[in-house]
Amino acid sequence: MKRILQSLLMIMLAVIFQQCTYSQSNTTKKENMDTSKKNPVYSRSDSSKVNISDEEWRKILPADVYAIARQKGTERPWTSKFENSKEVGTFYCAACGNPLFKSDTKFESGCGWPSFYQPISKSSIIYAPDNTHGMSRTEVMCGRCKAHLGHVFEDGPPPTGLRYCINGVVLDFEKAQAAEKKYNEGDQQNKEVKKGE
């Protein structure tokens, strides 16, 4: 009887630790990576679907991003640089640059991964059933390149009641002020071009 109870306890612990995960990957943290310089499909403005081979993804993505985005891995909990981030801005797919979440939808869920209650748009995210590890979950993927991002659960805060549990390794972030500055610089360049015409 004691062995049965120990076995049940171990199974329960495994399920708890796997709640947001496919597998525990030993990938390292991404350190200030700018994927746009090496990745020809990375764009924060192009919304066309990306459909390239796994071999191409392996060539253009850093190993940690590839392991999660293309192999459905998971970063270790509480290792993401975005877990406790309070900065204002936009989160993008690290594989293709697709806008995913605004920082004002991020919240502290305690699950160990960055959590959001709502994507930027309905087309930002696509969903698929995930019945691995004896659980019934919903996988969330990038709506542009189908990169694995994490899972969505129905235990989030209002107004949606959803918790998008996302691997920080597959997120890029741009501060709101930096985005506004780039926009204003582009607007100024457009005005100068019009003056010169």
Summary of the structure (lengths in Angstrom):
residues: 197
radius of gyration: 18.9
end to end distance: 86.1
largest distance: 86.1
contacts: 566
relative contact order: 0.17
helix: 32%
strand: 20%
